[in-house]
Amino acid sequence: MPVLVPFIVFGIVPLAWLLVISVTDYDGFLQMSFVGAENYVEVMGDSRWWRSVANTLIIAVCAVVIQLPIGFGLAVLLNAASKRIATTFRTVFFLPYIIPAMICGVLFGFLVGPTRLGIVNDLLMNLGLVDSPVTFLGTRVGALAVIVIATAWMEFGFTLLLFHAGLQSVPEELYEAAALDGASRWRSLVSITLPMLRPIINVILLLAMVSVMKSFDVVKSLTNGGPAGASDVMFTHIYDLFFSQQIYSRIGYASAVSVVASVIIAVSVGVVFLMIGRGRKKGA
């Protein structure tokens, strides 16, 4: 009961209220009239919304593809290092994960600034690679690329920590037996390490996908959805629908968009679960 009651009060009840509002034209104050599925029909034809969904999926997939190999590679190196070195670098690599996401966005905004005050532009110009500062956040591709890098940088420390913990649990006797059989380090990595880490890889994949798909702070502080909404993700778009003064009366529509976003995340996680389940069957 101590767990169930807060879950109902702060989880189920607000969700039910959101579903109720999503079929109305609620203005956020007094007016609330039933409109049925009109809001959901409008969502289906909202090109800006579906662009934000595409951006979210692109960022999620690319960030996970980047952070998993980097986290695993660094974990393997730290596992082979001395305990003092491993502890030191593990702490250093974990620091980006504990930095608030909003600060991470501001930090990368300074790095890729459109003038020579931006560290990246200053470096490129000093090396003679460009003649004038590059506007990294001036296009959709550039903005999404910076967001992906910032997200992967912020999340890879947690991935590394889980991989390192998993490597510590692999019995050393397996590597010794493989060495006696003449197995190389690469063969031991492929035939012993990766299969033993499969449960942890599954957990990391799920956590990373859910975390990135719910991203808001990094995008809000780094690009604010710009240029012209080209780098909007699902939750920055929902935030604008709920809190923008120009569309304050569209609370009902914003609620419908929120419900659709929840379904998209649930379906995405379900797809990952299916992939994991098929991988287990093939492994068996």
Phi, psi and chi 1 to 4 in degrees:
 res  aa     phi    psi   chi1   chi2   chi3   chi4
   1 MET       -  -42.0  -70.2  -58.4  -67.2      -
   2 PRO   -58.8  -28.0  -25.7   36.1      -      -
   3 VAL   -87.7  -39.4  176.2      -      -      -
   4 LEU   -69.0  -41.2 -174.3   59.8      -      -
   5 VAL   -63.2  -50.8  170.7      -      -      -
   6 PRO   -61.0  -34.3  -22.7   33.6      -      -
   7 PHE   -63.0  -41.4  175.6   71.3      -      -
   8 ILE   -69.4  -45.6  -66.7  174.9      -      -
   9 VAL   -67.8  -45.2  173.1      -      -      -
  10 PHE  -100.1   -5.0  -61.4  107.0      -      -
  11 GLY  -118.2  -62.8      -      -      -      -
  12 ILE   -69.5  -45.9  -59.0  -60.1      -      -
  13 VAL   -63.1  -48.8  172.4      -      -      -
  14 PRO   -61.4  -36.0  -24.6   35.2      -      -
  15 LEU   -64.8  -42.3  179.6   59.7      -      -
  16 ALA   -64.2  -39.4      -      -      -      -
  17 TRP   -65.9  -37.3 -179.0 -121.0      -      -
  18 LEU   -62.5  -42.2 -177.3   72.0      -      -
  19 LEU   -63.5  -38.3  -70.0  170.7      -      -
  20 VAL   -64.9  -47.3  170.9      -      -      -
  21 ILE   -64.2  -31.5  -63.5  176.5      -      -
  22 SER   -66.0  -14.9   69.8      -      -      -
  23 VAL  -109.1   23.3  -66.9      -      -      -
  24 THR  -128.1  174.2   69.7      -      -      -
  25 ASP  -107.6   40.4   62.9   -8.7      -      -
  26 TYR   -53.0  133.0 -176.3   44.5      -      -
  27 ASP   -96.5    4.0   63.6   -1.9      -      -
  28 GLY    91.6   -5.3      -      -      -      -
  29 PHE  -127.8  -80.2  -63.5   97.2      -      -
  30 LEU  -121.1  -44.1  -61.7  174.8      -      -
  31 GLN   -72.9  126.5 -179.2 -178.3   -8.3      -
  32 MET  -149.1  105.6 -179.1 -173.5  -71.0      -
  33 SER  -122.9  144.9   56.5      -      -      -
  34 PHE   -71.5  130.2 -179.9   75.0      -      -
  35 VAL  -124.0    3.3  -64.0      -      -      -
  36 GLY    68.2 -133.0      -      -      -      -
  37 ALA   -91.4   11.3      -      -      -      -
  38 GLU   -58.3  -42.4  -72.2 -175.9   12.7      -
  39 ASN   -62.5  -41.1  -71.1  -29.6      -      -
  40 TYR   -69.6  -35.7  -70.3   96.4      -      -
  41 VAL   -63.5  -40.6  172.4      -      -      -
  42 GLU   -65.0  -37.6 -174.1  176.4  -11.6      -
  43 VAL   -60.6  -41.8  172.6      -      -      -
  44 MET   -60.1  -28.2  -65.0  -59.3  106.3      -
  45 GLY  -104.1    9.6      -      -      -      -
  46 ASP   -85.7  101.0 -170.9  -18.6      -      -
  47 SER   -65.4  -35.2   59.2      -      -      -
  48 ARG   -65.6  -38.8 -176.9 -179.2  174.0 -174.1
  49 TRP   -64.0  -46.2  160.1 -113.6      -      -
  50 TRP   -69.7  -26.2  -69.4  110.8      -      -
  51 ARG   -67.8  -38.4 -178.1  175.5   61.2 -177.4
  52 SER   -67.4  -33.7   71.9      -      -      -
  53 VAL   -65.3  -44.6  172.9      -      -      -
  54 ALA   -61.4  -42.6      -      -      -      -
  55 ASN   -60.8  -42.0  -70.9  -16.8      -      -
  56 THR   -61.8  -45.3  -56.8      -      -      -
  57 LEU   -66.1  -40.4  -65.1  175.3      -      -
  58 ILE   -62.0  -47.0  -69.0  170.9      -      -
  59 ILE   -63.9  -43.0  -67.6  170.2      -      -
  60 ALA   -62.3  -49.3      -      -      -      -
  61 VAL   -65.3  -47.6  172.2      -      -      -
  62 CYS   -65.5  -41.7  -67.9      -      -      -
  63 ALA   -65.0  -41.2      -      -      -      -
  64 VAL   -67.4  -41.2  170.3      -      -      -
  65 VAL   -61.9  -32.5  167.5      -      -      -
  66 ILE   -79.4  -48.2  -68.6  173.2      -      -
  67 GLN   -74.5  -28.8   73.7 -174.1   57.4      -
  68 LEU   -66.5  -51.9 -102.4   66.9      -      -
  69 PRO   -62.5  -39.9  -21.3   33.0      -      -
  70 ILE   -64.9  -45.8  -67.5  176.6      -      -
  71 GLY   -62.4  -41.3      -      -      -      -
  72 PHE   -68.1  -44.5  177.6   71.9      -      -
  73 GLY   -61.5  -45.4      -      -      -      -
  74 LEU   -66.6  -35.6  -69.6  174.6      -      -
  75 ALA   -64.2  -39.1      -      -      -      -
  76 VAL   -63.9  -43.4  171.1      -      -      -
  77 LEU   -64.1  -43.5  -66.9  176.3      -      -
  78 LEU   -67.8  -32.0  -68.1 -178.0      -      -
  79 ASN   -66.8  -27.8 -167.0   52.5      -      -
  80 ALA   -87.9  -11.1      -      -      -      -
  81 ALA   -86.1  172.5      -      -      -      -
  82 SER   -68.8  163.1   64.6      -      -      -
  83 LYS   -62.7  -40.2 -174.6  176.0 -179.3 -179.6
  84 ARG   -65.7  -46.0  177.9  176.4  -63.6 -179.7
  85 ILE   -64.1  -42.8  -66.5  176.2      -      -
  86 ALA   -62.0  -42.7      -      -      -      -
  87 THR   -64.7  -43.1  -58.7      -      -      -
  88 THR   -62.7  -52.1  -58.7      -      -      -
  89 PHE   -72.2  -30.3  -80.6   93.0      -      -
  90 ARG   -63.8  -39.0 -173.9  174.7   57.5 -167.2
  91 THR   -66.5  -43.4  -56.8      -      -      -
  92 VAL   -62.6  -45.4  171.3      -      -      -
  93 PHE   -68.9  -23.9  -69.5  139.9      -      -
  94 PHE   -82.2  -17.2 -170.6   68.4      -      -
  95 LEU   -56.8  -42.9  -74.7  177.1      -      -
  96 PRO   -58.5  -28.5  -25.7   35.2      -      -
  97 TYR   -70.2  -30.4 -176.1   74.8      -      -
  98 ILE   -91.5   -6.6   62.7  177.0      -      -
  99 ILE   -72.9  131.9  -65.1  175.9      -      -
 100 PRO   -53.9  139.2  -26.3   34.0      -      -
 101 ALA   -59.8  -33.3      -      -      -      -
 102 MET   -63.0  -40.6 -169.7   69.5   72.7      -
 103 ILE   -67.5  -37.8  -65.2  177.7      -      -
 104 CYS   -59.2  -43.0  175.6      -      -      -
 105 GLY   -63.4  -43.0      -      -      -      -
 106 VAL   -63.6  -41.0  173.3      -      -      -
 107 LEU   -60.1  -47.7  173.4   62.6      -      -
 108 PHE   -70.2  -26.4  -88.9   81.9      -      -
 109 GLY   -63.4  -39.5      -      -      -      -
 110 PHE   -67.5  -38.7  -78.3  123.3      -      -
 111 LEU   -64.2  -42.0  -72.3  174.3      -      -
 112 VAL  -106.2   26.8  -61.4      -      -      -
 113 GLY   -53.8  149.4      -      -      -      -
 114 PRO   -79.4    8.4   29.4  -34.8      -      -
 115 THR  -124.6 -178.0   66.4      -      -      -
 116 ARG   -69.9   -9.8  -68.9 -155.6   64.8  160.8
 117 LEU   -70.8  -22.5  -66.7  176.8      -      -
 118 GLY   -71.8  128.1      -      -      -      -
 119 ILE   -60.0  -42.5  -63.9  175.2      -      -
 120 VAL   -64.5  -45.5  175.4      -      -      -
 121 ASN   -64.4  -40.2  -90.9  -42.2      -      -
 122 ASP   -62.6  -40.9 -172.7   52.5      -      -
 123 LEU   -66.1  -44.3  179.3   61.4      -      -
 124 LEU   -62.9  -39.4  -68.7  176.0      -      -
 125 MET   -72.6  -37.2  -66.7 -175.3   69.9      -
 126 ASN   -65.7  -32.7  -73.4  -26.4      -      -
 127 LEU   -82.1   -6.1  -67.0  174.8      -      -
 128 GLY    76.7   17.4      -      -      -      -
 129 LEU   -80.2  -27.1  -61.9  177.4      -      -
 130 VAL  -135.1  154.0  -64.7      -      -      -
 131 ASP   -92.1  -25.3  -63.0  -35.0      -      -
 132 SER  -140.2  158.0   59.5      -      -      -
 133 PRO   -57.0  140.7  -24.5   34.5      -      -
 134 VAL   -90.9  132.8  179.1      -      -      -
 135 THR   -88.4   84.6  -51.3      -      -      -
 136 PHE   -62.2  -35.5  -69.6  100.0      -      -
 137 LEU   -94.5   12.6  -55.9  179.2      -      -
 138 GLY   -86.6   -9.4      -      -      -      -
 139 THR  -128.8  162.4   63.7      -      -      -
 140 ARG   -63.4  -44.7 -177.9 -169.0 -178.4 -164.6
 141 VAL   -62.8  -45.7  173.8      -      -      -
 142 GLY   -64.4  -43.4      -      -      -      -
 143 ALA   -63.7  -44.5      -      -      -      -
 144 LEU   -64.7  -37.1  -68.5 -178.9      -      -
 145 ALA   -63.4  -43.4      -      -      -      -
 146 VAL   -65.8  -40.1  175.6      -      -      -
 147 ILE   -63.1  -42.2  -67.4  171.1      -      -
 148 VAL   -60.7  -47.2  166.5      -      -      -
 149 ILE   -63.3  -43.8  -65.6  171.6      -      -
 150 ALA   -63.2  -42.1      -      -      -      -
 151 THR   -66.0  -46.0  -57.4      -      -      -
 152 ALA   -62.8  -40.6      -      -      -      -
 153 TRP   -62.9  -38.8  177.7   79.3      -      -
 154 MET   -73.5  -31.4 -173.4  176.5   62.7      -
 155 GLU   -97.1  -19.9  -62.7  -78.8  -14.6      -
 156 PHE   -67.0  -24.8   89.8   95.8      -      -
 157 GLY   -62.4  -39.7      -      -      -      -
 158 PHE   -67.9  -39.9 -177.6   64.6      -      -
 159 THR   -60.7  -45.4  -58.0      -      -      -
 160 LEU   -59.3  -43.6 -178.2  150.8      -      -
 161 LEU   -60.8  -43.4 -164.9   67.3      -      -
 162 LEU   -68.1  -41.8  -68.0  179.3      -      -
 163 PHE   -62.8  -42.1  -88.1  130.4      -      -
 164 HIS   -64.5  -40.2 -168.7 -104.6      -      -
 165 ALA   -63.6  -39.0      -      -      -      -
 166 GLY   -66.3  -39.7      -      -      -      -
 167 LEU   -64.4  -33.7  -70.9  171.5      -      -
 168 GLN   -66.3  -23.3  -63.9  -70.0  -42.5      -
 169 SER   -89.4   -7.7   66.2      -      -      -
 170 VAL   -76.1  123.4  178.8      -      -      -
 171 PRO   -59.5  131.6  -21.5   32.8      -      -
 172 GLU   -65.5  -25.0 -169.7   65.3   29.8      -
 173 GLU   -62.8  -29.7  -67.1   79.7    5.1      -
 174 LEU   -65.6  -41.3  -64.9  178.2      -      -
 175 TYR   -68.7  -37.4  -65.6  113.0      -      -
 176 GLU   -65.0  -41.7  -65.8  174.1   -4.6      -
 177 ALA   -65.3  -39.3      -      -      -      -
 178 ALA   -66.1  -38.7      -      -      -      -
 179 ALA   -64.5  -38.5      -      -      -      -
 180 LEU   -65.0  -30.3  -69.8  174.4      -      -
 181 ASP   -83.4    1.4  -70.4  -22.8      -      -
 182 GLY    86.7   16.1      -      -      -      -
 183 ALA   -73.8  138.6      -      -      -      -
 184 SER   -77.9  171.7   62.8      -      -      -
 185 ARG   -63.4  -38.4  -69.7 -173.5  176.8 -178.4
 186 TRP   -64.1  -42.6  173.2 -105.6      -      -
 187 ARG   -64.4  -39.7  173.6   53.5   60.2 -174.1
 188 SER   -64.8  -37.9  -63.4      -      -      -
 189 LEU   -63.7  -44.7  178.7   68.5      -      -
 190 VAL   -74.8  -40.3  172.7      -      -      -
 191 SER   -92.4  -19.0  -60.0      -      -      -
 192 ILE  -117.6  -56.9  -62.1  176.0      -      -
 193 THR   -63.3  -54.4  -54.0      -      -      -
 194 LEU   -62.4  -45.0  -69.8  177.5      -      -
 195 PRO   -61.8  -37.3  -25.9   35.9      -      -
 196 MET   -69.9  -26.6  -66.8  -67.7  -68.8      -
 197 LEU   -92.3    2.5  -68.2 -179.4      -      -
 198 ARG   -56.0  -44.4 -178.7  174.5  -64.0  169.6
 199 PRO   -60.4  -39.2  -23.5   34.4      -      -
 200 ILE   -70.7  -38.2  -69.3 -177.8      -      -
 201 ILE   -60.6  -40.5  -66.3  174.4      -      -
 202 ASN   -61.9  -44.6  -65.9  -20.4      -      -
 203 VAL   -63.7  -45.4  170.8      -      -      -
 204 ILE   -60.9  -42.8  -67.6  173.2      -      -
 205 LEU   -61.5  -45.1 -175.9   60.2      -      -
 206 LEU   -65.0  -48.5  -76.3  173.3      -      -
 207 LEU   -62.2  -41.9  -68.1  177.1      -      -
 208 ALA   -65.5  -43.9      -      -      -      -
 209 MET   -62.9  -46.6  -77.0  -66.7  -65.6      -
 210 VAL   -64.4  -43.7  172.8      -      -      -
 211 SER   -61.9  -46.2  175.6      -      -      -
 212 VAL   -71.2  -37.5  176.0      -      -      -
 213 MET   -67.4  -22.8  -70.3 -164.0   69.8      -
 214 LYS   -94.0   10.7  -65.8 -168.6  -59.3 -179.4
 215 SER   -62.2  142.4   62.0      -      -      -
 216 PHE  -146.3  -52.1  167.9   81.0      -      -
 217 ASP   -61.0  -46.0  -53.0   62.9      -      -
 218 VAL   -61.3  -47.0  172.3      -      -      -
 219 VAL   -66.9  -41.6  179.2      -      -      -
 220 LYS   -62.6  -43.0 -167.9   66.4  177.4  176.6
 221 SER   -83.5  -23.2   58.2      -      -      -
 222 LEU   -90.1  -50.2 -178.6   55.4      -      -
 223 THR  -122.4  -17.3   67.3      -      -      -
 224 ASN    53.9   31.9 -163.8   24.9      -      -
 225 GLY    83.9   -4.1      -      -      -      -
 226 GLY   -78.6  170.3      -      -      -      -
 227 PRO   -79.0  131.0   28.3  -34.1      -      -
 228 ALA    54.6   42.1      -      -      -      -
 229 GLY    77.2    7.1      -      -      -      -
 230 ALA   -69.4  -24.8      -      -      -      -
 231 SER  -109.6   16.7   64.5      -      -      -
 232 ASP   -58.5  140.8 -104.9  -25.1      -      -
 233 VAL  -111.1  176.6  -67.9      -      -      -
 234 MET   -56.6  -44.0  -71.0 -166.3  -63.6      -
 235 PHE   -85.3  -21.1  -71.9   97.9      -      -
 236 THR   -72.1  -35.9   57.2      -      -      -
 237 HIS   -66.0  -43.2 -177.1   68.2      -      -
 238 ILE   -64.4  -40.4  -69.4  171.7      -      -
 239 TYR   -58.9  -45.3  175.5   89.1      -      -
 240 ASP   -62.8  -38.0  -70.0  -21.2      -      -
 241 LEU   -66.0  -38.1  -71.9  174.8      -      -
 242 PHE   -77.6  -38.7  -90.9  108.9      -      -
 243 PHE  -115.6   -7.1  -62.0  108.2      -      -
 244 SER   -68.5  131.4  175.2      -      -      -
 245 GLN   -65.9  -27.6  -66.3 -179.2   -3.6      -
 246 GLN   -69.8  -25.1  -73.0   79.0   14.9      -
 247 ILE  -127.6   36.7   46.8  177.7      -      -
 248 TYR   -63.2  -21.0   67.8   92.0      -      -
 249 SER   -86.0    2.9   61.7      -      -      -
 250 ARG  -101.4   37.7  -57.4  -59.0  -49.6  -81.8
 251 ILE   -63.0  -37.5  -60.0  -61.8      -      -
 252 GLY   -62.9  -43.8      -      -      -      -
 253 TYR   -66.6  -41.3  176.7   68.4      -      -
 254 ALA   -60.7  -36.8      -      -      -      -
 255 SER   -66.0  -40.0  -59.6      -      -      -
 256 ALA   -63.0  -41.6      -      -      -      -
 257 VAL   -61.8  -39.5  173.1      -      -      -
 258 SER   -63.3  -39.8  -58.8      -      -      -
 259 VAL   -64.3  -43.5  173.0      -      -      -
 260 VAL   -62.6  -40.1  174.1      -      -      -
 261 ALA   -61.5  -41.4      -      -      -      -
 262 SER   -62.9  -39.6  -59.0      -      -      -
 263 VAL   -65.3  -42.1  172.4      -      -      -
 264 ILE   -61.9  -43.7  -69.0  172.3      -      -
 265 ILE   -64.2  -43.2  -67.1  176.7      -      -
 266 ALA   -61.7  -42.1      -      -      -      -
 267 VAL   -66.3  -42.2  170.5      -      -      -
 268 SER   -61.9  -45.0  -58.6      -      -      -
 269 VAL   -65.1  -37.6  173.2      -      -      -
 270 GLY   -62.5  -39.5      -      -      -      -
 271 VAL   -62.6  -41.6  169.9      -      -      -
 272 VAL   -63.5  -40.8  175.2      -      -      -
 273 PHE   -59.9  -44.0  -95.9  117.7      -      -
 274 LEU   -62.6  -41.5  -70.7  175.5      -      -
 275 MET   -62.4  -41.4  -67.3  171.6   59.3      -
 276 ILE   -64.6  -42.5  -69.4  173.3      -      -
 277 GLY   -63.4  -40.2      -      -      -      -
 278 ARG   -66.8  -37.3  -70.1 -179.3 -179.9  178.6
 279 GLY   -62.9  -38.9      -      -      -      -
 280 ARG   -65.1  -41.8  -73.1  176.4  178.7  173.2
 281 LYS   -63.7  -41.9  -69.3 -179.9  179.9  178.8
 282 LYS   -66.2  -37.6  -69.9 -178.7  179.4  179.6
 283 GLY   -66.3  -34.3      -      -      -      -
 284 ALA   -70.9      -      -      -      -      -
